[in-house]
Amino acid sequence: MTEDPAAERRESPANQADPAAPVIVAGVDGSPTSWDAFSWAAGEALRSNGRLIVVYVMPFTEPAAALAVPYDYAGLENTRQAIARELEDEAGRRARELGITISFVSEYGNATETLADIARSVNAKLVVVGRSAKRWHQVAGSLSHRLTCRKDAPVVVVVP
């Protein structure tokens, strides 16, 4: 994780290895389905000799702020950063086991917009996400559905 995620996308050794290699963007959030998506994306990167960019999107909206409830924002920021570090470490460990190099990006924002923006900025061949296990997403629409509707890049939804 870096202070400037855009710089990480530009300067990553994985991104500079072969500019013609297909780029695959995988969204992770620590859920079992996101790790399934990571595994599928890593396998596709191996098969296609592609580059894998792993993305964790940290939400920045807080229900407590909307309700004007006192809240420990510094503690929340520390927790978010700790989660991002844990995900980066786990993604790196899994990538080393598979013998691939990844780039890890963590950014604040809306998951749909952020993944789509990153996919567009690196001209991704694929965006890979796990299927949501939340019942509410079947009614309100899931990240995978919203990404598919945007048509920024082909989307693979990994079902556990």
KAWOGI-V862386 format. One record per pair of residues at least 24 apart in sequence whose C-alpha atoms are under 10 Angstrom apart, sorted by the first residue. I is the first residue (numbers start at 1). J is the second residue. D is the distance in whole Angstrom. If there is no record, write none. Layout:
I;J;D / I;J;D
//
This chain:
1;56;10 / 1;81;9 / 1;84;7 / 1;85;7 / 1;87;10 / 1;88;7 / 1;89;10 / 1;103;9 / 1;104;7 / 1;105;6 / 1;106;6 / 1;107;9 / 2;104;9 / 2;105;8 / 2;106;8 / 2;107;10 / 3;106;9 / 3;107;10 / 4;105;9 / 4;106;10 / 4;107;9 / 5;104;9 / 5;105;6 / 5;106;7 / 5;107;7 / 6;105;8 / 6;107;9 / 6;118;9 / 6;121;9 / 7;105;10 / 8;103;8 / 8;104;8 / 8;105;7 / 8;106;10 / 9;53;8 / 9;103;7 / 9;104;8 / 9;105;7 / 9;118;9 / 9;121;9 / 9;122;8 / 10;121;10 / 10;122;9 / 11;103;10 / 12;53;10 / 12;101;10 / 12;102;8 / 12;103;6 / 12;104;9 / 13;51;10 / 13;101;8 / 13;102;9 / 13;103;8 / 14;50;9 / 14;51;6 / 14;52;8 / 14;53;8 / 14;100;9 / 14;101;6 / 14;102;6 / 14;103;6 / 15;50;10 / 15;51;7 / 15;52;8 / 15;53;9 / 15;101;9 / 15;102;9 / 15;103;8 / 15;122;9 / 16;51;9 / 17;50;10 / 17;51;8 / 17;101;10 / 18;49;9 / 18;50;8 / 18;51;8 / 19;50;10 / 19;51;9 / 20;50;9 / 20;51;10 / 21;45;9 / 21;48;8 / 21;49;7 / 21;50;5 / 21;51;6 / 21;52;10 / 21;124;10 / 21;125;9 / 22;48;7 / 22;49;7 / 22;50;5 / 22;51;6 / 22;52;9 / 22;122;10 / 22;123;8 / 22;124;7 / 22;125;6 / 22;126;8 / 23;48;9 / 23;49;9 / 23;50;6 / 23;51;5 / 23;52;6 / 23;53;7 / 23;119;8 / 23;122;7 / 23;123;7 / 23;124;5 / 23;125;5 / 23;126;7 / 23;127;9 / 24;48;10 / 24;50;7 / 24;51;6 / 24;52;5 / 24;53;6 / 24;54;8 / 24;102;10 / 24;119;8 / 24;122;9 / 24;123;9 / 24;124;6 / 24;125;6 / 24;126;5 / 24;127;6 / 24;128;7 / 24;153;10 / 24;155;10 / 25;51;9 / 25;52;6 / 25;53;5 / 25;54;6 / 25;55;7 / 25;103;9 / 25;104;10 / 25;115;8 / 25;116;9 / 25;118;8 / 25;119;6 / 25;122;9 / 25;123;10 / 25;124;7 / 25;125;8 / 25;126;6 / 25;127;5 / 25;128;6 / 25;129;9 / 25;153;10 / 25;155;10 / 26;52;7 / 26;53;6 / 26;54;5 / 26;55;6 / 26;56;9 / 26;104;10 / 26;115;8 / 26;119;9 / 26;126;8 / 26;127;6 / 26;128;5 / 26;129;6 / 26;130;9 / 26;155;10 / 26;156;9 / 27;53;9 / 27;54;6 / 27;55;5 / 27;56;6 / 27;57;8 / 27;105;10 / 27;106;10 / 27;111;9 / 27;112;10 / 27;114;10 / 27;115;7 / 27;127;8 / 27;128;6 / 27;129;5 / 27;130;8 / 27;143;10 / 28;54;7 / 28;55;6 / 28;56;5 / 28;57;8 / 28;84;10 / 28;87;8 / 28;88;10 / 28;91;9 / 28;106;10 / 28;128;9 / 28;129;7 / 28;130;8 / 29;55;8 / 29;56;6 / 29;57;7 / 29;58;9 / 29;83;9 / 29;84;9 / 29;87;8 / 29;129;10 / 29;130;10 / 30;56;9 / 30;83;9 / 30;84;9 / 30;86;9 / 30;87;7 / 30;90;9 / 30;91;10 / 31;130;9 / 31;132;9 / 31;133;9 / 32;130;8 / 32;131;10 / 32;132;10 / 32;133;10 / 32;160;8 / 33;129;8 / 33;130;5 / 33;131;6 / 33;132;7 / 33;133;8 / 33;157;10 / 33;158;7 / 33;159;7 / 33;160;6 / 34;128;9 / 34;129;6 / 34;130;5 / 34;131;8 / 34;132;9 / 34;157;10 / 34;158;8 / 34;159;10 / 34;160;9 / 35;87;10 / 35;90;10 / 35;91;9 / 35;94;10 / 35;129;9 / 35;130;8 / 35;158;10 / 35;160;10 / 36;128;10 / 36;129;8 / 36;130;7 / 36;131;9 / 36;157;10 / 36;158;7 / 36;159;8 / 36;160;7 / 37;127;10 / 37;128;6 / 37;129;5 / 37;130;5 / 37;131;9 / 37;156;8 / 37;157;7 / 37;158;5 / 37;159;8 / 37;160;9 / 38;91;8 / 38;94;9 / 38;95;9 / 38;128;8 / 38;129;8 / 38;130;8 / 38;158;9 / 39;91;10 / 39;94;8 / 39;95;9 / 39;98;9 / 39;128;10 / 39;158;10 / 40;128;8 / 40;129;9 / 40;130;10 / 40;156;9 / 40;157;10 / 40;158;7 / 41;126;9 / 41;127;8 / 41;128;6 / 41;129;9 / 41;156;9 / 41;158;9 / 42;94;9 / 42;95;7 / 42;98;8 / 42;99;10 / 42;100;8 / 42;101;9 / 42;102;9 / 42;128;10 / 43;98;8 / 43;100;9 / 44;126;10 / 45;100;8 / 45;101;10 / 45;102;10 / 46;98;9 / 46;99;9 / 46;100;7 / 46;101;10 / 49;100;10 / 50;100;10 / 50;101;10 / 50;125;9 / 51;100;9 / 51;101;8 / 51;102;7 / 51;103;8 / 51;124;9 / 51;125;10 / 52;95;10 / 52;100;8 / 52;101;7 / 52;102;5 / 52;103;6 / 52;104;9 / 52;124;9 / 52;126;10 / 52;127;10 / 53;101;9 / 53;102;6 / 53;103;5 / 53;104;6 / 53;105;7 / 53;118;9 / 53;119;9 / 53;122;9 / 53;124;9 / 53;127;10 / 54;87;10 / 54;88;8 / 54;91;8 / 54;92;10 / 54;102;7 / 54;103;6 / 54;104;5 / 54;105;6 / 54;106;8 / 54;115;10 / 54;127;10 / 54;128;10 / 55;84;10 / 55;87;10 / 55;88;9 / 55;103;8 / 55;104;6 / 55;105;5 / 55;106;6 / 55;107;8 / 55;111;9 / 55;114;9 / 55;115;7 / 55;118;9 / 56;83;9 / 56;84;7 / 56;87;8 / 56;88;9 / 56;104;8 / 56;105;6 / 56;106;5 / 56;107;7 / 56;108;9 / 56;109;10 / 56;111;8 / 56;114;9 / 56;115;9 / 57;84;9 / 57;105;8 / 57;106;6 / 57;107;5 / 57;108;6 / 57;109;6 / 57;110;7 / 57;111;6 / 57;112;9 / 57;113;10 / 57;114;7 / 57;115;8 / 58;83;9 / 58;84;8 / 58;106;7 / 58;107;6 / 58;108;5 / 58;109;6 / 58;110;8 / 58;111;8 / 58;114;10 / 59;107;9 / 59;108;6 / 59;109;5 / 59;110;6 / 59;111;8 / 60;107;10 / 60;108;6 / 60;109;6 / 60;110;8 / 61;108;9 / 61;109;8 / 61;110;9 / 80;106;10 / 80;108;10 / 81;106;9 / 110;143;10 / 111;143;7 / 111;144;10 / 111;146;10 / 111;147;9 / 112;142;9 / 112;143;6 / 112;144;8 / 112;145;9 / 112;146;7 / 112;147;6 / 112;148;10 / 112;150;9 / 113;143;10 / 113;146;9 / 113;147;8 / 113;150;9 / 115;143;10 / 115;147;8 / 115;152;9 / 116;146;10 / 116;147;7 / 116;148;10 / 116;150;8 / 116;151;9 / 116;152;6 / 116;153;8 / 117;152;8 / 118;152;10 / 119;152;7 / 119;153;7 / 119;154;10 / 120;152;6 / 120;153;7 / 123;152;9 / 123;153;8 / 124;152;9 / 124;153;6 / 124;154;9 / 125;152;10 / 125;153;6 / 125;154;7 / 125;155;9 / 126;152;9 / 126;153;6 / 126;154;5 / 126;155;6 / 126;156;7 / 127;152;9 / 127;153;6 / 127;154;6 / 127;155;5 / 127;156;6 / 127;157;9 / 128;153;10 / 128;154;9 / 128;155;6 / 128;156;5 / 128;157;6 / 128;158;7 / 129;155;8 / 129;156;6 / 129;157;5 / 129;158;6 / 129;159;9 / 130;156;8 / 130;157;5 / 130;158;5 / 130;159;6 / 130;160;8 / 131;156;10 / 131;157;6 / 131;158;6 / 131;159;5 / 131;160;8 / 132;157;9 / 132;158;10 / 132;159;9 / 132;160;10 / 133;159;9 / 133;160;9
//
